[in-house]
Structure formats: structure tokens, C-alpha cells
Amino acid sequence: MKPMTATASKMFIPFPGEGDEHAAAVSSASIIKSLNKKLPEPDPEVKPKPARRLFSAEYKLKILQQTDQCHEPGQIGELLRKEGLYSSHLTQWRKLRQQGILDGLSERRGKKQQDRNQLIQENQALKRKNLQLEKKMEHLELLVEVQKKISDVFQISTPNLPSGKHGGAK
């Protein structure tokens, strides 16, 4: 294959996949013109992810009852198109209904409300206990201060006791 040759006005570019005998003459002006064409700019806005559809248990049961009443060919498909549903929805909902999991039709994902209430109650109990301990500690610190003053008044030697609030005593 010959190397591409260029002249001032024409450039020879072989067609891809073909030999040198089929070279096309393209003017440099047309190449520059095609390169300078403004390409359409992509839309910079990010499309929001559509929200996942959630179906209530009542709605699911209503649709299942309607499909049970369909006896002609094509009626179920028509119902699905009208409601914007897929056949997989019906399959899942029928399985749940067969298993007798009526509550399973409306189950929400994530932590159960009961778990959250238990955590809140436990947190409140711990806060109350913390306040009680802080009050008790303040009372004990006050007693230590009184003992120090009494020992100073009567000039009784005492071991070095930490002073101040939360002075390191355990």
C-alpha cells in the first residue's frame, strides 16, 4: 500500500478495506470545512431517575380479581396495557396470594417501625440514667469538698485527693 500523498489542493485517501487502485481525491478545503462543522452539543442536564412505583395491597388484589374475571383471549393483555403493568407483576402477586401472605402484598422494605421505637426508648432510658449518674457524681464531689474543708479546719492530714469537677476520681 502506498503512503498517502498530499498536494496543495488535493489529498488522496484510500477507502478503508480496499486497495490503492480505489483512492478518492478529496480537497483539503472540503476536509477543513467538514471538520469545522458544528456538532450538536449533548444535553448537559442529567435526567432524574424515575421513582419506583409502589402498589398497595388493595390495588394488587383488585387487579388480581379483574384478571380472574378475564375469560376471553387478549383480555388480560388489554388490562395490563391499560394499567401499565407487566405480566411478571401478576405472577408475583399470584404467588403471594396463593401462599396466603396478604400482609406480604403491602410489606415495606427497610427497618420496621417497631425496631425504631425500641431504639428510641432505649436511647431515652440511657439519657435518664446518664443524668442520674451526673447528679450523683456532683453530690459526691460536694461531699469530698466538704471533707477537705473539715480536715483543713481541724488540721487533719489527708491523702492527696483530686480537686475540682471530675478530678479523675473513679
C-alpha positions as CSV (number, residue, x, y, z in Angstrom):
1,M,0.0,0.0,0.0
2,K,1.3,3.4,-0.9
3,P,1.7,6.1,1.7
4,M,-0.8,8.9,1.4
5,T,0.4,11.7,-0.7
6,A,-0.8,15.3,-0.4
7,T,-0.6,18.2,-2.7
8,A,-1.5,21.7,-2.0
9,S,-5.1,21.3,-3.3
10,K,-5.9,17.6,-3.2
11,M,-5.3,14.7,-0.8
12,F,-5.6,11.1,-1.8
13,I,-7.1,8.9,0.8
14,P,-7.7,5.2,0.1
15,F,-11.1,3.7,1.0
16,P,-10.9,1.5,4.1
17,G,-10.5,-2.1,3.2
18,E,-9.8,-1.6,-0.4
19,G,-6.5,-1.4,-2.3
20,D,-4.7,1.6,-3.7
21,E,-6.5,1.4,-7.1
22,H,-9.6,2.8,-5.5
23,A,-8.3,6.0,-4.0
24,A,-10.6,9.0,-3.7
25,A,-9.5,12.6,-4.3
26,V,-10.6,14.9,-1.5
27,S,-9.8,18.5,-1.5
28,S,-8.2,19.9,1.7
29,A,-10.8,22.7,1.7
30,S,-13.6,20.2,2.0
31,I,-11.8,18.3,4.8
32,I,-11.3,21.6,6.7
33,K,-14.9,22.6,6.1
34,S,-16.2,19.2,7.4
35,L,-14.0,19.5,10.5
36,N,-15.3,23.0,11.2
37,K,-18.9,21.9,11.1
38,K,-20.5,22.5,14.5
39,L,-21.5,19.2,16.0
40,P,-24.7,19.2,18.0
41,E,-23.9,19.7,21.7
42,P,-25.1,16.9,24.1
43,D,-27.8,17.9,26.6
44,P,-25.8,18.5,29.9
45,E,-28.9,18.1,32.0
46,V,-28.9,14.8,33.9
47,K,-32.3,13.1,33.7
48,P,-33.7,12.2,37.1
49,K,-34.2,8.6,37.8
50,P,-37.9,7.8,37.7
51,A,-39.4,6.9,41.0
52,R,-40.1,3.3,41.6
53,R,-43.8,2.5,41.5
54,L,-45.3,1.2,44.7
55,F,-48.6,-0.7,44.6
56,S,-50.9,-1.0,47.6
57,A,-52.3,-4.4,48.7
58,E,-55.8,-3.3,47.8
59,Y,-54.7,-2.3,44.3
60,K,-52.9,-5.7,43.8
61,L,-55.9,-7.6,45.0
62,K,-58.2,-5.5,42.7
63,I,-56.1,-6.3,39.7
64,L,-55.9,-10.0,40.5
65,Q,-59.7,-10.1,40.8
66,Q,-60.1,-8.4,37.5
67,T,-57.7,-10.8,35.8
68,D,-59.6,-13.7,37.3
69,Q,-62.7,-12.4,35.6
70,C,-61.0,-12.3,32.2
71,H,-62.0,-15.4,30.1
72,E,-61.5,-14.2,26.5
73,P,-58.1,-14.3,24.8
74,G,-56.4,-10.9,25.0
75,Q,-58.4,-9.5,27.9
76,I,-55.6,-9.9,30.4
77,G,-53.1,-8.2,28.0
78,E,-55.6,-5.4,27.4
79,L,-55.9,-4.9,31.2
80,L,-52.1,-4.9,31.7
81,R,-51.6,-2.3,28.9
82,K,-54.4,-0.1,30.4
83,E,-52.9,-0.3,33.9
84,G,-49.3,-0.1,32.7
85,L,-48.3,-3.4,34.3
86,Y,-46.2,-6.3,33.3
87,S,-47.1,-10.0,33.4
88,S,-44.4,-10.5,35.9
89,H,-46.3,-8.4,38.4
90,L,-49.3,-10.7,38.1
91,T,-47.0,-13.8,38.5
92,Q,-45.5,-12.4,41.7
93,W,-48.8,-11.2,43.1
94,R,-50.5,-14.6,42.4
95,K,-47.7,-16.4,44.2
96,L,-48.1,-14.2,47.2
97,R,-51.9,-14.7,47.2
98,Q,-51.5,-18.5,46.9
99,Q,-49.2,-18.5,49.9
100,G,-51.8,-16.6,51.9
101,I,-49.4,-13.8,52.5
102,L,-51.9,-11.0,52.3
103,D,-49.7,-8.9,54.6
104,G,-46.8,-9.6,52.2
105,L,-48.5,-7.7,49.5
106,S,-48.1,-4.4,51.4
107,E,-44.8,-5.0,53.2
108,R,-42.4,-2.2,53.0
109,R,-38.6,-2.6,52.8
110,G,-36.2,-1.4,55.5
111,K,-36.3,-1.2,59.2
112,K,-39.6,-2.0,60.8
113,Q,-41.3,0.8,62.8
114,Q,-41.2,-1.4,65.9
115,D,-37.4,-1.6,65.8
116,R,-37.2,2.2,65.6
117,N,-39.5,2.6,68.6
118,Q,-37.3,0.2,70.6
119,L,-34.2,2.2,69.7
120,I,-35.8,5.5,70.7
121,Q,-37.0,4.0,74.1
122,E,-33.5,2.6,74.8
123,N,-31.9,5.9,73.9
124,Q,-34.3,7.8,76.3
125,A,-33.6,5.3,79.1
126,L,-29.8,5.8,78.6
127,K,-30.2,9.5,78.7
128,R,-32.1,9.3,82.0
129,K,-29.5,7.0,83.5
130,N,-26.7,9.4,82.4
131,L,-28.5,12.4,84.1
132,Q,-28.9,10.3,87.3
133,L,-25.2,9.4,87.4
134,E,-24.2,13.0,86.7
135,K,-26.3,14.2,89.7
136,K,-24.8,11.5,91.9
137,M,-21.3,12.4,90.9
138,E,-21.9,16.1,91.6
139,H,-23.2,15.2,95.1
140,L,-20.2,13.0,95.8
141,E,-17.8,15.8,94.6
142,L,-19.6,18.2,97.0
143,L,-19.1,15.7,99.9
144,V,-15.4,15.4,99.1
145,E,-15.0,19.2,99.1
146,V,-16.8,19.4,102.5
147,Q,-14.4,16.7,103.9
148,K,-11.4,18.7,102.6
149,K,-12.7,21.8,104.4
150,I,-13.4,20.0,107.6
151,S,-9.9,18.4,107.5
152,D,-8.4,21.9,106.9
153,V,-10.4,23.4,109.8
154,F,-9.3,20.6,112.3
155,Q,-5.8,20.4,110.6
156,I,-6.1,16.7,109.9
157,S,-3.7,15.4,107.3
158,T,-5.5,13.7,104.4
159,P,-4.1,11.9,101.4
160,N,-3.8,13.9,98.3
161,L,-7.4,14.0,96.9
162,P,-8.1,15.3,93.5
163,S,-9.9,18.6,93.5
164,G,-12.2,20.3,91.0
165,K,-15.0,18.9,88.9
166,H,-14.4,15.4,87.7
167,G,-10.9,15.5,89.2
168,G,-10.0,12.0,88.0
169,A,-11.6,10.1,90.9
170,K,-13.2,6.8,89.9
